[in-house]
Amino acid sequence: MLDVGCGLGHVTADLAGRGLDVVGVDPSREMLEIARRNYPELRFVQDDAQLESMNLGGQSVAAVLARCSLIHLPPSDVPNVLAGWAVRMAPGALVAVAGQTTDSVGEVSEFDHAVAPAWRWHPDRLAEALSEAGFEEVWRTISRPDAHHSFPELHLVARRRCWV
Ligand SMILES: C[S@@+](CC[C@H](N)C(=O)[O-])C[C@H]1O[C@@H](n2cnc3c(N)ncnc32)[C@H](O)[C@@H]1O
């Protein structure tokens, strides 16, 4: 599986610790330097969510996790990125996307992220984008803002359909 936008690799390491064959992918050389230093036994590749330089050696991807990373893509790039994942995945393969969301139906809006430009997708808009790329939603949960989180947060899992 791929941990897209793996950052410092904490989640990649957690997944590997659970026995999953996972590769961390991130466009940031600095992030990957730290990830590789912290987890020298794991595989990390410098690439962005488009995965254009990933050589999978003909293997299909069983699952993609994008935790707080897809939110950093300009919304107009997201359909292409999701379609690129779909062609690398067999029917039944899973995508899990997590990040800040909005309660405003239909909305995708830029928000004030501390580090980089970022967008909050309404869950239905994200599910729709995934569906157009060939994934059907299987599960979602939304947590409410609290003392540590300014916005609601979405976790959404979708499965690659047999057809696009
Ligand atoms: C908030 S961190 C999340 C890191 C990790 N997924 C986690 O949950 O701890 C966001 C990450 O997304 C990465 N990112 C930004 N733009 C990206 C893109 N176009 N494609 C893939 N990752 C991207 C950043 O380099 C950063 O490591």
Ligand as a Chemical Component Dictionary entry (heavy atoms), coordinates in Angstrom:
data_LIG
# 
_chem_comp.id                   LIG 
_chem_comp.type                 NON-POLYMER 
_chem_comp.pdbx_formal_charge   0 
_chem_comp.three_letter_code    LIG 
# 
loop_
_chem_comp_atom.comp_id 
_chem_comp_atom.atom_id 
_chem_comp_atom.alt_atom_id 
_chem_comp_atom.type_symbol 
_chem_comp_atom.charge 
_chem_comp_atom.model_Cartn_x 
_chem_comp_atom.model_Cartn_y 
_chem_comp_atom.model_Cartn_z 
_chem_comp_atom.pdbx_ordinal 
LIG C1  C1  C 0  -0.006 17.544 7.519  1  
LIG S1  S1  S 1  1.222  16.576 6.715  2  
LIG C2  C2  C 0  0.560  14.950 6.933  3  
LIG C3  C3  C 0  1.632  13.917 7.071  4  
LIG C4  C4  C 0  1.135  12.494 7.360  5  
LIG N1  N1  N 0  0.240  12.009 6.320  6  
LIG C5  C5  C 0  0.462  12.376 8.698  7  
LIG O1  O1  O 0  -0.733 12.118 8.753  8  
LIG O2  O2  O -1 1.169  12.551 9.719  9  
LIG C6  C6  C 0  0.894  16.935 4.998  10 
LIG C7  C7  C 0  1.855  16.265 4.036  11 
LIG O3  O3  O 0  1.342  16.376 2.706  12 
LIG C8  C8  C 0  2.423  16.533 1.853  13 
LIG N2  N2  N 0  1.978  17.097 0.579  14 
LIG C9  C9  C 0  1.821  18.396 0.240  15 
LIG N3  N3  N 0  1.481  18.507 -1.044 16 
LIG C10 C10 C 0  1.414  17.245 -1.534 17 
LIG C11 C11 C 0  1.138  16.690 -2.823 18 
LIG N4  N4  N 0  0.858  17.477 -3.874 19 
LIG N5  N5  N 0  1.191  15.361 -2.969 20 
LIG C12 C12 C 0  1.475  14.550 -1.910 21 
LIG N6  N6  N 0  1.761  15.023 -0.674 22 
LIG C13 C13 C 0  1.734  16.346 -0.502 23 
LIG C14 C14 C 0  3.376  17.436 2.611  24 
LIG O4  O4  O 0  4.702  17.378 2.113  25 
LIG C15 C15 C 0  3.249  16.883 4.021  26 
LIG O5  O5  O 0  4.216  15.927 4.298  27 
# 
loop_
_chem_comp_bond.comp_id 
_chem_comp_bond.atom_id_1 
_chem_comp_bond.atom_id_2 
_chem_comp_bond.value_order 
_chem_comp_bond.pdbx_ordinal 
LIG C1  S1  SING 1  
LIG S1  C2  SING 2  
LIG S1  C6  SING 3  
LIG C2  C3  SING 4  
LIG C3  C4  SING 5  
LIG C4  N1  SING 6  
LIG C4  C5  SING 7  
LIG C5  O1  DOUB 8  
LIG C5  O2  SING 9  
LIG C6  C7  SING 10 
LIG C7  O3  SING 11 
LIG C7  C15 SING 12 
LIG O3  C8  SING 13 
LIG C8  N2  SING 14 
LIG C8  C14 SING 15 
LIG N2  C9  SING 16 
LIG N2  C13 SING 17 
LIG C9  N3  DOUB 18 
LIG N3  C10 SING 19 
LIG C10 C11 SING 20 
LIG C10 C13 DOUB 21 
LIG C11 N4  SING 22 
LIG C11 N5  DOUB 23 
LIG N5  C12 SING 24 
LIG C12 N6  DOUB 25 
LIG N6  C13 SING 26 
LIG C14 O4  SING 27 
LIG C14 C15 SING 28 
LIG C15 O5  SING 29 
# 
